Amino acid sequence: MLVRRERPGDVPAVRAVVAAAFPVPDGAAEPVEVGLLDRLRADAGWLPAFSLVAVVGDAVVGHVVATRGRVGEHPALGLGPIAVRPDHQGRGVGTAMVHAVVGAAEARDEVLVALLGEPGFYARTGFRPASELGVEAPDPAWGRYFQARALVDDPPRGPFRYAAPYDEL
């Protein structure tokens, strides 16, 4: 498996991976995450350097993206959606992509990455409840599922805000 930056020709395969990885809500044509990813691509918060794919042979089997978010007035990253094709789940693809995108963020001097996800999974990749870092979830009901990973010794504190397309969910 190789994790690399997404290329323009990968977009249809990425869309297919995201569509396969998430459930379709009742009455919907596709998972919410597919439309979210489309809107993120068109948003000012889209950061191409943080859109990565996992490839096995010639096939895209996973995708992760981090977009511009904010902690208070400080730039930060919001991670997600992250998707792995069902036939490759449980094989370390998601973990490898998270490590790769966090490594890319550190290399580009980002200060913090936040996400909404399963604590048991993301704790293995260095994330912890965002509240422990003084970062407030967009929705307080998210509790420990809203997590962050500081990439500097003194990360910003305050309310977190994802890229604008997340507000439409």
C-alpha positions in Angstrom: 0.0 0.0 0.0 1.2 3.5 -0.9 -0.2 6.7 0.6 0.2 9.7 -1.6 -1.3 13.1 -2.5 -4.5 12.9 -4.5 -4.2 13.6 -8.2 -6.9 15.1 -10.4 -7.5 11.7 -12.1 -8.2 10.2 -8.6 -11.4 12.2 -8.0 -13.9 9.6 -9.4 -12.2 6.8 -7.5 -12.1 8.8 -4.3 -15.8 9.5 -4.7 -16.5 5.8 -5.2 -14.5 4.9 -2.0 -16.4 7.5 0.1 -19.7 6.3 -1.3 -18.8 2.6 -0.5 -17.5 3.4 3.0 -20.5 5.2 4.5 -24.1 4.3 4.9 -26.8 5.9 2.7 -29.4 7.7 4.8 -33.0 6.7 4.2 -34.4 8.5 1.2 -31.0 9.8 0.0 -29.2 8.9 -3.2 -25.7 8.8 -1.6 -24.0 9.1 1.8 -23.8 12.6 3.3 -20.0 12.4 3.2 -20.0 12.3 -0.6 -21.8 15.6 -0.9 -19.7 17.1 1.9 -16.5 16.1 0.0 -17.8 17.7 -3.2 -18.6 20.9 -1.3 -15.2 20.9 0.5 -13.4 20.7 -2.9 -15.2 23.9 -4.0 -14.5 25.7 -0.7 -11.8 28.2 0.2 -10.9 25.8 3.1 -9.8 23.1 0.6 -6.0 22.4 1.0 -4.8 20.1 -1.8 -1.7 19.1 0.1 -3.9 17.4 2.7 -6.0 15.3 0.4 -4.4 11.9 0.4 -5.2 8.5 -1.1 -4.2 5.0 -0.2 -3.4 3.0 -3.3 -3.0 -0.8 -3.7 -1.7 -1.6 -7.1 -3.5 0.8 -9.4 -6.6 1.0 -7.2 -7.5 3.8 -4.8 -8.7 2.0 -1.6 -8.8 4.9 0.8 -9.0 8.7 1.2 -8.4 11.2 3.9 -8.6 15.0 3.8 -7.9 17.8 6.2 -9.3 21.2 5.5 -8.8 24.7 6.9 -10.5 25.1 10.3 -9.9 27.5 13.1 -9.4 27.5 16.8 -10.7 30.9 17.8 -8.8 33.1 15.3 -5.9 30.7 14.8 -5.7 28.5 11.7 -5.9 24.8 12.4 -7.0 21.7 10.5 -10.3 19.7 10.5 -9.7 16.1 9.6 -12.3 14.2 7.6 -14.0 12.6 6.0 -11.7 9.6 6.1 -12.9 6.6 4.1 -11.6 3.1 3.4 -13.1 0.8 0.8 -15.0 -1.9 2.7 -12.9 -4.8 1.4 -9.7 -3.1 2.8 -11.1 -2.1 6.2 -9.4 -3.6 9.2 -6.0 -3.8 7.4 -4.3 -0.6 8.7 -5.3 1.6 5.7 -7.1 4.2 7.9 -4.3 4.3 10.4 -1.7 4.8 7.7 -3.6 7.6 6.2 -4.1 9.4 9.5 -0.4 9.1 10.2 0.4 10.4 6.7 -1.9 13.4 6.9 -0.7 14.4 10.4 2.9 14.0 9.2 2.1 16.3 6.2 0.5 18.8 8.6 3.6 18.8 10.9 5.8 19.3 7.8 3.8 22.3 6.8 3.9 23.9 10.3 0.3 23.4 11.2 -0.5 23.7 14.9 -3.4 21.4 15.5 -5.7 18.8 13.9 -9.2 18.2 15.2 -11.8 15.6 14.2 -15.0 13.9 15.2 -14.5 10.2 15.5 -14.2 7.1 17.6 -11.9 7.7 20.5 -10.7 4.1 20.6 -9.4 4.3 17.1 -8.0 7.8 17.1 -6.2 7.5 20.4 -3.9 5.0 18.7 -2.8 7.8 16.4 -2.1 10.4 19.0 -5.5 12.1 19.3 -7.2 12.8 22.6 -10.4 14.6 23.8 -10.1 18.2 22.4 -11.3 19.6 25.7 -8.0 18.4 27.3 -6.2 20.8 25.0 -8.7 23.6 25.7 -10.4 23.2 22.3 -14.2 23.5 22.4 -16.3 21.3 20.0 -18.6 23.0 17.5 -21.4 21.0 19.3 -20.9 20.3 23.0 -22.9 17.1 22.7 -20.0 15.5 20.8 -18.1 15.2 24.1 -15.1 12.9 24.0 -15.8 12.1 20.3 -14.5 15.5 19.4 -10.7 15.0 19.5 -7.6 16.9 18.7 -3.9 16.4 18.2 -1.5 19.3 19.0 1.4 19.6 16.6 3.2 22.3 18.7 4.0 22.7 22.4 1.5 25.5 23.0 -1.5 25.0 20.7 -4.3 27.6 20.5 -7.3 27.2 22.8 -10.9 28.2 22.2 -13.9 27.2 20.0 -13.1 25.1 16.9 -14.8 25.8 13.6 -14.6 23.5 10.6 -14.5 24.7 6.9 -17.8 26.3 5.9 -19.4 23.2 4.2 -19.6 21.4 7.6 -22.1 24.1 8.7 -24.5 22.7 6.1 -24.7 19.3 7.7 
